Amino acid sequence: MLKFIRNKPKKVSLCQLDDLFGQTISKLPVNEQIAYCQRLIESSKYQLSQNCPKKDSEQLKNLITAATVEIQRLDSK
């Protein structure tokens, strides 16, 4: 039996994926950062529900994951 090895997607921080967050939003108070991440997740999920190219869907999924991780990090402060 052959085993297929899947490379786990690299976990990239939200600062690396989203220039606006990295340069501006990350300097705001924690509650503003969390609100931005929540809006980013909602809008990305909406865009995923529409027909979009596979390349875009991977980017959106990465954004959702990174924003979720960022919210968890901010909540633990």
Summary of the structure (lengths in Angstrom):
residues: 77
radius of gyration: 14.5
end to end distance: 47.2
largest distance: 53.3
contacts: 185
relative contact order: 0.18
helix: 70%
strand: 0%
